[in-house]
Amino acid sequence: MAQIKIADIKSSLIEQLEKKGADIDCYKDLVDAYIFYTKMERKMQADVQKKGLTYESISSTGKNYVKDNPSVKNAVYYNKQRLAILTQMGLNLKTVETETDDEL
């Protein structure tokens, strides 16, 4: 499945704010924060795909050892931040407004 474009995500979130009558600066700032965390999570995911869950590193004494990839933990953190932003904006599967809602 192809990744959704960042611009499409941002416009979708702004559209939801507009439909709720909440397209004010403080919520638009939350959208920007959401986009930041989305970009960061994607970078972490790309790093995990490149290096794997663990990778080999060299210690300060020159010995090889297997190290957990910190990008795994960071990706989870960024995802939690994104979900917290959606919660703060009052967006979830039950409250999202679709175009068919407008027609009813």
N, C-alpha and C positions, 0 to 999 in steps of 0.2 A: 504494500500500500504506500502510495506516494505521500510525502509530508505536505501538510497544508501550508500554503504560503503565509509568511508572517503578516503581510499586508492584508490578506483575507481574514486572518484571525483578529487583527486590530479593527478592521471595519465592522466585523461581526459584533465585537464587544461594544463598539460605539453605537451601533444600530440598536443593540439591546438597551443601552442607557437611554437613547433617544425615545424608544418605545415606552420606557418607564418614566420618562420625563425627568431623568436624572443625569442629563448630559452637561454637568457642570465641571468646573476645573478640577476640583478635588477628585472626582471619579475618573476624569480623563487622565489624571496623574496615576491613578491605580491601573488604568489600562496600559500606560507606558511601563509601569513596574511589571505587570503581567507579561508584556512583550519581552522585557529584559530577562525575566526568569525563563521564559520559553526559549530564548536564544541560548541562555546558559545551559539549560537542560539538554538542548540538542547538541551542544558542544561536548557535554559529558557523555552523552550516548555515543557520539562519534568516536570519542576516545576509548570507550569500552569496546566498541566494535573493532577498533584498531589494535588495542593492546590486550583485550580480554579482561576477565574478572580479576585475574592476578597476572603479574609479570615479573620477570627476573630483573634484579637490580644488584648493584655492587655496594657492599657495606663500606664504611670508612676504613676498615682493616683490609679491604681488597677482596673479600670473599663474596661469592655469589649467593643470593638468597631470593626466595619467592616473596613478593610483596603484594598485599591487597591493593587493587586499583582504587584510589580515593575518588575517582570519578563516579563510581557506583553509588557511594554514600552521598556525594554532592548532587547527583541526578535526583535521588529521592528527596533531598532537601529542597531543591528547586521546584520539584513537582508539588510538594506540600505547600510551598509559598504560593504557587499558582492557584491551588485549590482554596487556600485561605483568602486570596483576593477575590475569587469568584463568590465565595461565601459572603464576604464583606459587601460585595455589590448586589447580593441577593439573587444570584444566578445559579440555578440548578436545573435538573431535568424537568422538575414540576413547574418552575416559574419562567422558563425561557419562552419568549414569544416568537412564534413563527409567522410566516406570511399568511398561512391559512387561518390563524387566529384573527387577523385583520378582516378577513372576508366574512366571518361568522357574525 
